[in-house]
Amino acid sequence: MHDIKWIREEPNGLVNALVRRGTDASEAQALVEGLIALDETRRSGIVRLEELQARRNAASKEIGAAKKAGENDRAEALMAEVGALKTDIPALEEQVKAAEAELHNRLAAIPNVPLDVVPEGKDEHDNVEIALVGQKIGFPFVPKQHFEIGEGLGQMDFEAAAKLSGARFVVLKNKMARLERAIGQFFIDTHTEEHGYTEVAPPVLVKDEAMFGTAQLPKFREDQFRAGEDFWLIPTAEVPLTNLVAQSILSEEELPLRFTALTPCFRAEAGSAGRDTRGMIRQHQFNKVEMVSITTPEQSADEHERMLACAQAVLKKLGLHFRVVTLCTGDMGFASAKTYDIEVWLPGQNAFREISSCSTCTDFQARRMNARYRPAGAKAPRYLHTLNGSGVAVGRAMVAILENYQNEDGSVTVPDVLVPYMGGLTRIERA
């Protein structure tokens, strides 16, 4: 959500931001001019409404004075004027409300402004690699993809899931089910015990306002799962964790707040037909550990780097090879002002695949949620900055472990840090 005052004062700021994100310059210009014109209609309507209300109040008082003075004709004229105002004012109030609603809806459909440091580009091919961690494993055999490994072990069943729920679901069994649980517990333990995040067990059903606050609604409605008339299934724990501060005014001393949660996530994957149709890469339901930070504008850049380091730390502990890229302006998410993606190496696919995104949203979500803080010694509150990151996706971490720790006989070695979570088991074999 954007500040219309900023748009009025610096219209080129939004025009340039939209152009950097890939909008045609003339379209961006027209969009901003339309916003300013609509805002002017709204503001002039408010001024006129205040004038009419003031005149109604003054005329109402004058009626009594006119009657008292015996000025009956004047009193009748004033009463007629008040009667007309009682008709005009509600009509004007409706016009102002309509203009405010339209302005709100238009502003809600505009993405966040990229930070100046974000590289410009059209798509993922223009992202910039900034770090490469670890090395590729040299297998003495042709490595398999994760679904071949899981099905070969008899512990990953896509057919059973299809009978229950359709495509893009999986049933994990035996030690594979325990491995998924172990990965999630390892992630959440690391973030709470070593990285200072507070664990939260949030609802996975949220209201419209929560989805609007983190910008899943209204633009990405088709990507979400509706649950009845009143709820949405969360696409990520970012939604409930960030909205914990909605409609709040925090003190600066409380900040930063750092939350983490291990939850199931639900995504319709609209528009992904034909992509990653096999395996666990792109599913309707999956588990993920999310990190959310709530902080001040002055702290948010450092907090972003800190969050990225926390996500990398769990992958380093697992001994996985990965790279970090800064997303270009054309590949960033709608609410993001800057995003780092971590892409893990999958030898079975012979490719890097995203396993975590860490984003700073500046005050974009805070404005939508009306989430503020009061700086020390200040009277007026300011909008918070919100950040979110995967710490990391459990299913994709399992994919990476299966492909990087596979053995020629089809078994999978358990990473050392997960052995305690697996009850001492060091290898997953066919039962």
Disulfide bonds with the S-S distance in Angstrom:
none
